[in-house]
Amino acid sequence: MTGVIVVWVVAAVAAVLVGILAPEDWRAAWMGVGMGLVIPVAFAVQLWSGRSQGFIQRVALSVIGGLLVMGFIGVGLGLATLFSA
């Protein structure tokens, strides 16, 4: 379970970096790139754990959780952009 949470933290860091570094018009596109980087991280973390039992479930939970984390942060960034104008 620790590996799953590590991937979620990586997704949160990626989303925050996109929010800080990407221009407002390009944030949605960069969120997709960030999620594309989270998927190989999920595989690498789960392979590194060395356990074969439940590998697919752990990777799926990591990726779906990362997607949700990035989605929530993306919604927050979108609302902040909407109300800052």
The first five atom37 places (N, CA, C, CB, O) and aatype in JSON, in Angstrom:
{
  "aatype": [12, 16, 7, 19, 9, 19, 19, 17, 19, 19, 0, 0, 19, 0, 0, 19, 10, 19, 7, 9, 10, 0, 14, 6, 3, 17, 1, 0, 0, 17, 12, 7, 19, 7, 12, 7, 10, 19, 9, 14, 19, 0, 13, 0, 19, 5, 10, 17, 15, 7, 1, 15, 5, 7, 13, 9, 5, 1, 19, 0, 10, 15, 19, 9, 7, 7, 10, 10, 19, 12, 7, 13, 9, 7, 19, 7, 10, 7, 10, 0, 16, 10, 13, 15, 0],
  "atom_mask": [
    [1, 1, 1, 1, 1],
    [1, 1, 1, 1, 1],
    [1, 1, 1, 0, 1],
    [1, 1, 1, 1, 1],
    [1, 1, 1, 1, 1],
    [1, 1, 1, 1, 1],
    [1, 1, 1, 1, 1],
    [1, 1, 1, 1, 1],
    [1, 1, 1, 1, 1],
    [1, 1, 1, 1, 1],
    [1, 1, 1, 1, 1],
    [1, 1, 1, 1, 1],
    [1, 1, 1, 1, 1],
    [1, 1, 1, 1, 1],
    [1, 1, 1, 1, 1],
    [1, 1, 1, 1, 1],
    [1, 1, 1, 1, 1],
    [1, 1, 1, 1, 1],
    [1, 1, 1, 0, 1],
    [1, 1, 1, 1, 1],
    [1, 1, 1, 1, 1],
    [1, 1, 1, 1, 1],
    [1, 1, 1, 1, 1],
    [1, 1, 1, 1, 1],
    [1, 1, 1, 1, 1],
    [1, 1, 1, 1, 1],
    [1, 1, 1, 1, 1],
    [1, 1, 1, 1, 1],
    [1, 1, 1, 1, 1],
    [1, 1, 1, 1, 1],
    [1, 1, 1, 1, 1],
    [1, 1, 1, 0, 1],
    [1, 1, 1, 1, 1],
    [1, 1, 1, 0, 1],
    [1, 1, 1, 1, 1],
    [1, 1, 1, 0, 1],
    [1, 1, 1, 1, 1],
    [1, 1, 1, 1, 1],
    [1, 1, 1, 1, 1],
    [1, 1, 1, 1, 1],
    [1, 1, 1, 1, 1],
    [1, 1, 1, 1, 1],
    [1, 1, 1, 1, 1],
    [1, 1, 1, 1, 1],
    [1, 1, 1, 1, 1],
    [1, 1, 1, 1, 1],
    [1, 1, 1, 1, 1],
    [1, 1, 1, 1, 1],
    [1, 1, 1, 1, 1],
    [1, 1, 1, 0, 1],
    [1, 1, 1, 1, 1],
    [1, 1, 1, 1, 1],
    [1, 1, 1, 1, 1],
    [1, 1, 1, 0, 1],
    [1, 1, 1, 1, 1],
    [1, 1, 1, 1, 1],
    [1, 1, 1, 1, 1],
    [1, 1, 1, 1, 1],
    [1, 1, 1, 1, 1],
    [1, 1, 1, 1, 1],
    [1, 1, 1, 1, 1],
    [1, 1, 1, 1, 1],
    [1, 1, 1, 1, 1],
    [1, 1, 1, 1, 1],
    [1, 1, 1, 0, 1],
    [1, 1, 1, 0, 1],
    [1, 1, 1, 1, 1],
    [1, 1, 1, 1, 1],
    [1, 1, 1, 1, 1],
    [1, 1, 1, 1, 1],
    [1, 1, 1, 0, 1],
    [1, 1, 1, 1, 1],
    [1, 1, 1, 1, 1],
    [1, 1, 1, 0, 1],
    [1, 1, 1, 1, 1],
    [1, 1, 1, 0, 1],
    [1, 1, 1, 1, 1],
    [1, 1, 1, 0, 1],
    [1, 1, 1, 1, 1],
    [1, 1, 1, 1, 1],
    [1, 1, 1, 1, 1],
    [1, 1, 1, 1, 1],
    [1, 1, 1, 1, 1],
    [1, 1, 1, 1, 1],
    [1, 1, 1, 1, 1]
  ],
  "atom_positions": [
    [[0.81, -1.2, 0.0], [0.0, 0.0, 0.0], [0.86, 1.26, 0.0], [-0.93, 0.0, 1.2], [0.43, 2.31, -0.48]],
    [[2.06, 1.16, 0.54], [2.95, 2.32, 0.56], [3.29, 2.78, -0.85], [4.23, 1.98, 1.33], [3.36, 3.98, -1.11]],
    [[3.5, 1.83, -1.75], [3.82, 2.18, -3.13], [2.69, 2.92, -3.81], [0.0, 0.0, 0.0], [2.94, 3.8, -4.63]],
    [[1.46, 2.57, -3.49], [0.3, 3.25, -4.06], [0.28, 4.71, -3.6], [-1.02, 2.53, -3.65], [0.05, 5.62, -4.41]],
    [[0.53, 4.93, -2.33], [0.51, 6.29, -1.78], [1.67, 7.11, -2.36], [0.6, 6.26, -0.25], [1.53, 8.31, -2.58]],
    [[2.8, 6.47, -2.59], [3.94, 7.17, -3.21], [3.55, 7.69, -4.59], [5.17, 6.22, -3.31], [3.88, 8.82, -4.95]],
    [[2.85, 6.88, -5.35], [2.42, 7.3, -6.69], [1.43, 8.46, -6.59], [1.79, 6.12, -7.46], [1.48, 9.39, -7.4]],
    [[0.53, 8.42, -5.61], [-0.42, 9.51, -5.43], [0.3, 10.81, -5.08], [-1.44, 9.16, -4.32], [-0.08, 11.88, -5.55]],
    [[1.34, 10.72, -4.27], [2.12, 11.91, -3.91], [2.85, 12.45, -5.14], [3.14, 11.58, -2.79], [2.91, 13.66, -5.35]],
    [[3.4, 11.56, -5.95], [4.05, 11.99, -7.2], [3.05, 12.69, -8.1], [4.69, 10.77, -7.94], [3.38, 13.7, -8.72]],
    [[1.83, 12.17, -8.19], [0.79, 12.8, -9.0], [0.44, 14.19, -8.46], [-0.48, 11.92, -9.03], [0.27, 15.13, -9.24]],
    [[0.35, 14.32, -7.14], [0.05, 15.62, -6.54], [1.17, 16.62, -6.82], [-0.16, 15.48, -5.03], [0.91, 17.78, -7.14]],
    [[2.4, 16.18, -6.69], [3.54, 17.07, -6.97], [3.55, 17.48, -8.44], [4.87, 16.37, -6.6], [3.81, 18.64, -8.75]],
    [[3.27, 16.54, -9.33], [3.23, 16.85, -10.76], [2.13, 17.86, -11.06], [3.01, 15.57, -11.59], [2.34, 18.79, -11.84]],
    [[0.96, 17.7, -10.44], [-0.14, 18.63, -10.69], [0.18, 20.02, -10.15], [-1.42, 18.1, -10.05], [-0.15, 21.01, -10.8]],
    [[0.79, 20.09, -8.99], [1.16, 21.4, -8.43], [2.22, 22.07, -9.3], [1.67, 21.25, -6.98], [2.16, 23.27, -9.53]],
    [[3.18, 21.29, -9.77], [4.2, 21.86, -10.66], [3.59, 22.38, -11.96], [5.28, 20.82, -10.98], [3.98, 23.43, -12.47]],
    [[2.63, 21.64, -12.5], [1.93, 22.12, -13.7], [1.21, 23.42, -13.39], [0.93, 21.05, -14.21], [1.24, 24.35, -14.19]],
    [[0.56, 23.49, -12.23], [-0.14, 24.71, -11.85], [0.77, 25.89, -11.69], [0.0, 0.0, 0.0], [0.39, 27.03, -11.98]],
    [[2.0, 25.64, -11.23], [2.94, 26.74, -11.01], [3.65, 27.13, -12.31], [3.97, 26.34, -9.96], [3.79, 28.32, -12.6]],
    [[4.08, 26.14, -13.08], [4.97, 26.41, -14.22], [4.26, 26.62, -15.55], [5.92, 25.29, -14.36], [4.77, 27.33, -16.41]],
    [[3.1, 26.01, -15.74], [2.44, 26.07, -17.05], [1.6, 27.34, -17.16], [1.56, 24.83, -17.27], [0.98, 27.77, -16.19]],
    [[1.58, 27.93, -18.35], [0.68, 29.07, -18.56], [-0.78, 28.62, -18.42], [0.92, 29.7, -19.96], [-1.1, 27.45, -18.65]],
    [[-1.65, 29.54, -18.05], [-3.05, 29.2, -17.78], [-3.71, 28.51, -18.97], [-3.82, 30.44, -17.42], [-4.51, 27.59, -18.78]],
    [[-3.41, 28.94, -20.17], [-4.04, 28.36, -21.36], [-3.59, 26.93, -21.63], [-3.75, 29.21, -22.55], [-4.28, 26.18, -22.33]],
    [[-2.45, 26.53, -21.1], [-1.87, 25.23, -21.41], [-1.93, 24.25, -20.25], [-0.45, 25.39, -21.83], [-1.41, 23.14, -20.36]],
    [[-2.55, 24.63, -19.14], [-2.56, 23.76, -17.97], [-3.24, 22.42, -18.23], [-3.24, 24.45, -16.82], [-2.75, 21.38, -17.79]],
    [[-4.35, 22.43, -18.93], [-5.07, 21.18, -19.19], [-4.21, 20.22, -20.02], [-6.4, 21.46, -19.92], [-4.19, 19.02, -19.75]],
    [[-3.52, 20.75, -21.0], [-2.66, 19.9, -21.83], [-1.5, 19.34, -21.0], [-2.12, 20.69, -23.03], [-1.14, 18.17, -21.15]],
    [[-0.92, 20.15, -20.15], [0.19, 19.69, -19.34], [-0.24, 18.72, -18.25], [0.89, 20.87, -18.72], [0.56, 17.9, -17.8]],
    [[-1.5, 18.81, -17.82], [-2.01, 17.81, -16.87], [-2.0, 16.42, -17.51], [-3.44, 18.18, -16.39], [-1.68, 15.43, -16.85]],
    [[-2.36, 16.36, -18.78], [-2.3, 15.08, -19.5], [-0.88, 14.55, -19.6], [0.0, 0.0, 0.0], [-0.65, 13.35, -19.47]],
    [[0.07, 15.45, -19.83], [1.47, 15.04, -19.88], [1.92, 14.54, -18.5], [2.37, 16.22, -20.35], [2.62, 13.54, -18.38]],
    [[1.49, 15.26, -17.46], [1.84, 14.83, -16.11], [1.27, 13.46, -15.78], [0.0, 0.0, 0.0], [1.94, 12.63, -15.16]],
    [[0.04, 13.22, -16.2], [-0.56, 11.9, -15.96], [0.16, 10.83, -16.77], [-2.07, 11.9, -16.33], [0.31, 9.7, -16.32]],
    [[0.61, 11.2, -17.96], [1.39, 10.27, -18.77], [2.71, 9.89, -18.1], [0.0, 0.0, 0.0], [3.24, 8.81, -18.36]],
    [[3.23, 10.76, -17.27], [4.45, 10.44, -16.53], [4.16, 9.64, -15.26], [5.19, 11.72, -16.16], [5.02, 8.89, -14.79]],
    [[2.97, 9.79, -14.72], [2.61, 9.06, -13.5], [2.44, 7.57, -13.79], [1.32, 9.64, -12.89], [2.74, 6.74, -12.93]],
    [[1.96, 7.22, -14.97], [1.7, 5.82, -15.29], [2.99, 4.98, -15.25], [1.05, 5.7, -16.67], [2.99, 3.93, -14.6]],
    [[4.08, 5.39, -15.9], [5.31, 4.6, -15.78], [5.87, 4.59, -14.35], [6.38, 5.14, -16.74], [6.48, 3.61, -13.93]],
    [[5.66, 5.69, -13.62], [6.1, 5.71, -12.22], [5.35, 4.65, -11.43], [5.88, 7.11, -11.59], [5.94, 3.97, -10.58]],
    [[4.05, 4.5, -11.69], [3.26, 3.49, -10.99], [3.8, 2.09, -11.28], [1.78, 3.59, -11.4], [3.94, 1.28, -10.37]],
    [[4.1, 1.8, -12.54], [4.67, 0.5, -12.88], [6.02, 0.3, -12.2], [4.82, 0.37, -14.4], [6.29, -0.76, -11.64]],
    [[6.86, 1.32, -12.25], [8.2, 1.19, -11.66], [8.13, 0.97, -10.15], [9.04, 2.44, -11.97], [8.84, 0.12, -9.62]],
    [[7.28, 1.71, -9.47], [7.17, 1.57, -8.02], [6.65, 0.19, -7.66], [6.25, 2.65, -7.43], [7.15, -0.44, -6.72]],
    [[5.66, -0.3, -8.39], [5.09, -1.61, -8.07], [6.05, -2.74, -8.44], [3.75, -1.8, -8.8], [6.09, -3.76, -7.76]],
    [[6.82, -2.57, -9.5], [7.84, -3.58, -9.83], [8.96, -3.58, -8.8], [8.41, -3.32, -11.23], [9.51, -4.63, -8.46]],
    [[9.29, -2.4, -8.3], [10.36, -2.28, -7.33], [10.01, -2.99, -6.02], [10.66, -0.81, -7.06], [10.89, -3.48, -5.31]],
    [[8.72, -3.05, -5.69], [8.31, -3.71, -4.45], [8.63, -5.2, -4.48], [6.81, -3.5, -4.2], [8.84, -5.81, -3.43]],
    [[8.68, -5.8, -5.67], [9.08, -7.19, -5.79], [8.01, -8.22, -5.46], [0.0, 0.0, 0.0], [8.31, -9.41, -5.4]],
    [[6.79, -7.79, -5.25], [5.69, -8.72, -4.95], [4.86, -8.92, -6.21], [4.81, -8.2, -3.79], [4.47, -7.96, -6.88]],
    [[4.58, -10.19, -6.52], [3.78, -10.47, -7.71], [2.29, -10.55, -7.39], [4.23, -11.78, -8.35], [1.46, -10.31, -8.26]],
    [[1.94, -10.88, -6.15], [0.54, -10.98, -5.76], [-0.12, -9.61, -5.81], [0.41, -11.58, -4.34], [0.32, -8.67, -5.16]],
    [[-1.18, -9.51, -6.6], [-1.95, -8.27, -6.67], [-1.28, -7.14, -7.44], [0.0, 0.0, 0.0], [-1.62, -5.97, -7.26]],
    [[-0.34, -7.49, -8.31], [0.39, -6.46, -9.05], [-0.56, -5.59, -9.88], [1.44, -7.1, -9.96], [-0.49, -4.36, -9.83]],
    [[-1.44, -6.23, -10.62], [-2.36, -5.49, -11.49], [-3.27, -4.6, -10.67], [-3.19, -6.46, -12.35], [-3.53, -3.46, -11.05]],
    [[-3.76, -5.1, -9.56], [-4.64, -4.3, -8.71], [-3.91, -3.1, -8.12], [-5.22, -5.16, -7.6], [-4.47, -2.01, -8.04]],
    [[-2.67, -3.3, -7.7], [-1.89, -2.18, -7.13], [-1.59, -1.13, -8.19], [-0.58, -2.7, -6.52], [-1.68, 0.07, -7.91]],
    [[-1.24, -1.56, -9.39], [-0.97, -0.6, -10.46], [-2.25, 0.15, -10.82], [-0.39, -1.32, -11.7], [-2.22, 1.37, -11.0]],
    [[-3.36, -0.57, -10.92], [-4.63, 0.08, -11.24], [-5.02, 1.08, -10.16], [-5.73, -0.96, -11.42], [-5.46, 2.18, -10.48]],
    [[-4.88, 0.71, -8.9], [-5.2, 1.62, -7.81], [-4.28, 2.83, -7.82], [-5.1, 0.89, -6.46], [-4.72, 3.95, -7.54]],
    [[-3.02, 2.62, -8.14], [-2.07, 3.73, -8.22], [-2.46, 4.7, -9.33], [-0.65, 3.21, -8.45], [-2.48, 5.92, -9.11]],
    [[-2.76, 4.18, -10.5], [-3.06, 5.02, -11.65], [-4.39, 5.74, -11.47], [-3.09, 4.17, -12.93], [-4.49, 6.94, -11.74]],
    [[-5.41, 5.02, -11.01], [-6.72, 5.66, -10.82], [-6.66, 6.69, -9.71], [-7.8, 4.6, -10.5], [-7.23, 7.77, -9.83]],
    [[-5.96, 6.37, -8.64], [-5.78, 7.35, -7.56], [-5.01, 8.57, -8.02], [0.0, 0.0, 0.0], [-5.35, 9.7, -7.67]],
    [[-3.96, 8.34, -8.81], [-3.21, 9.47, -9.37], [-4.06, 10.34, -10.27], [0.0, 0.0, 0.0], [-3.95, 11.57, -10.26]],
    [[-4.92, 9.7, -11.05], [-5.84, 10.44, -11.91], [-6.8, 11.3, -11.08], [-6.63, 9.48, -12.81], [-7.04, 12.46, -11.41]],
    [[-7.33, 10.73, -10.01], [-8.24, 11.48, -9.15], [-7.53, 12.64, -8.44], [-8.87, 10.55, -8.12], [-8.07, 13.74, -8.35]],
    [[-6.32, 12.38, -7.95], [-5.56, 13.43, -7.28], [-5.29, 14.58, -8.24], [-4.24, 12.88, -6.73], [-5.49, 15.74, -7.91]],
    [[-4.82, 14.24, -9.45], [-4.54, 15.29, -10.43], [-5.83, 15.98, -10.86], [-3.82, 14.69, -11.65], [-5.83, 17.19, -11.13]],
    [[-6.92, 15.24, -10.93], [-8.2, 15.84, -11.3], [-8.68, 16.84, -10.27], [0.0, 0.0, 0.0], [-9.12, 17.93, -10.63]],
    [[-8.59, 16.48, -8.98], [-9.01, 17.41, -7.93], [-8.15, 18.67, -7.91], [-8.96, 16.72, -6.58], [-8.66, 19.77, -7.74]],
    [[-6.85, 18.49, -8.07], [-5.97, 19.66, -8.09], [-6.24, 20.48, -9.34], [-4.49, 19.24, -8.04], [-6.22, 21.71, -9.29]],
    [[-6.5, 19.82, -10.47], [-6.84, 20.53, -11.7], [-8.12, 21.34, -11.58], [0.0, 0.0, 0.0], [-8.21, 22.46, -12.08]],
    [[-9.12, 20.76, -10.91], [-10.37, 21.51, -10.68], [-10.09, 22.73, -9.81], [-11.44, 20.6, -10.02], [-10.61, 23.81, -10.06]],
    [[-9.28, 22.55, -8.8], [-8.91, 23.68, -7.94], [-8.19, 24.76, -8.71], [0.0, 0.0, 0.0], [-8.45, 25.94, -8.52]],
    [[-7.27, 24.36, -9.59], [-6.55, 25.34, -10.41], [-7.51, 26.05, -11.37], [-5.42, 24.64, -11.21], [-7.42, 27.26, -11.58]],
    [[-8.44, 25.29, -11.94], [-9.41, 25.89, -12.85], [-10.3, 26.89, -12.14], [0.0, 0.0, 0.0], [-10.57, 27.97, -12.68]],
    [[-10.77, 26.55, -10.95], [-11.6, 27.48, -10.19], [-10.8, 28.71, -9.77], [-12.18, 26.79, -8.95], [-11.32, 29.83, -9.8]],
    [[-9.56, 28.52, -9.39], [-8.72, 29.66, -9.03], [-8.51, 30.58, -10.22], [-7.38, 29.18, -8.49], [-8.53, 31.8, -10.07]],
    [[-8.32, 30.02, -11.39], [-8.16, 30.83, -12.59], [-9.45, 31.55, -12.94], [-7.72, 29.96, -13.77], [-9.43, 32.71, -13.34]],
    [[-10.56, 30.87, -12.77], [-11.86, 31.47, -13.1], [-12.17, 32.65, -12.2], [-12.98, 30.42, -12.98], [-12.66, 33.68, -12.66]],
    [[-11.89, 32.51, -10.93], [-12.24, 33.56, -9.98], [-11.17, 34.64, -9.83], [-12.53, 32.95, -8.66], [-11.42, 35.67, -9.2]],
    [[-9.98, 34.42, -10.38], [-8.93, 35.43, -10.29], [-9.07, 36.5, -11.36], [-7.58, 34.78, -10.39], [-8.48, 37.58, -11.24]],
    [[-9.83, 36.22, -12.41], [-9.96, 37.18, -13.51], [-10.94, 38.28, -13.21], [-10.37, 36.48, -14.77], [-11.16, 39.16, -14.05]]
  ]
}
